[in-house]
Amino acid sequence: QVQLVESGGGLVQPGGSLRLSCAASGSFLRLYTMGWYRQAPGKQRELVARITSRNITNYAGSVTGRFTISRDNAKSTVLLQMNSLKSEDTAVYYCNAEAPWNPTMTYWGQGTQVTVSS
């Protein structure tokens, strides 16, 4: 029903910035809650940021003030602007889509690696 493809990951120095993009395809995409999750080695996958169909956002405490999630429904994309990056942000970042009317309808991208290192 929904396919997600992430891009924009890479290597960046501490304090630097990176923008991740998620290209989505499928039906009724504007109605889905979209999110970014990340998973670092040896840790569980965690929510980074989420944005609803009404553009309500929420963030993990560790990224609040540094990351910004946004969506462009005309382009069927969701972005994650990451500023003031820290080594602790190093992880594989995954795009996520969830149907509010049925949370079992959850879709994941393949992930993109973000490495913050000097």
N, C-alpha and C positions, 0 to 999 in steps of 0.2 A: 504493500500500500504506500509506504513512504521509504524513500532512499535518501541517505545522507552521505555527503562526501566532504571531508575536512581538508583544509589547505592552510598554509601560512606558517607552519611550525619551522623550527630551525634552532640554530645556536645564537645566543645573545649574551652580552656581558651583563653582570649585575648592574642594576640601575637603568638598563636599557628598556626598550619597548618592542612589542611584537603585536601583530594583529592576526587573529585566526578567523578564517571564514568557513562557513558551512553552507554548501549548496544543497538545497532540498528539492525533491521532486515527489509528486503524488497529488492526491486530491485533498481539498479542504485544508491546506497547510496553514492558512491564516488562523484556523481555529485551534491549532495545537499549541500546547505549552512547549517552548523550546529551551534547551539548556546546554550548558557545558559542564562536563565532568572531567576529572583527571585521576590518574592512577600512577603513583610513584612506585619504584621497586620496593617490594616488601610491605606495601601498604594497601589498604582497601580503596576501591574507587570512591571518590567523594564528589559531592556537588560543589561546583565552583560558582555558577551563576545560573539564573533562570529568568525567563521572560514569558509572560502570559500573552494570550491573544489581545488583551486590553493594555498591553505594554506595562504591566506591573512587573517589577523586577525584585529579585532578592539575591543576596550574595553570601558566600561563606565569610565568616568574620576575618579570616586570614587575608582576604583579597579586597575587602571593602575599602573604597577610596582609591584603589589602585587599578582595578579592572572595571570595565564597562561593557555590558551586554546590550546589543541592539538588534533589531530585525528590520528587514526591508521586504515587506510582503510582495511588492511589485516585482522584485527580483528573486523572491523565494530564497532569501539568504538570511543567516543570522551571523553576527560578528561578535568577537570578543576582543576588545582593545585592552591590552595588558601593558601597563606602565610600571615604572619603578620595580622592575623584576628582581627577584631574589633567587638565590640558589635553591631555596625550598620550593620554588615554583616548578622545578624540573619534574616533568612527568609526561606521560602520554595523555593528550587531551582528546576527549570524545564529544562529539555532538550528539544530542539526544532530542527526540520528539516524543511527546506523550499526549494522548487524547484525553482531555478532561472528562469526557463523557464515559470513558472506559480506560482506566489506567493500565489494564493488561495490554492495550494497544500501545506498546512502547518500542521505539526504534532507535538503533545506534549506528553511528558511523564507524569507520574502520580505525580512526584515531590518527593523530599527528603528534610527532615527538617535539617537545619543547625542552631545550637544555639551556640552563642559565649557568654560565661558568666563565671565569676569567682565564 
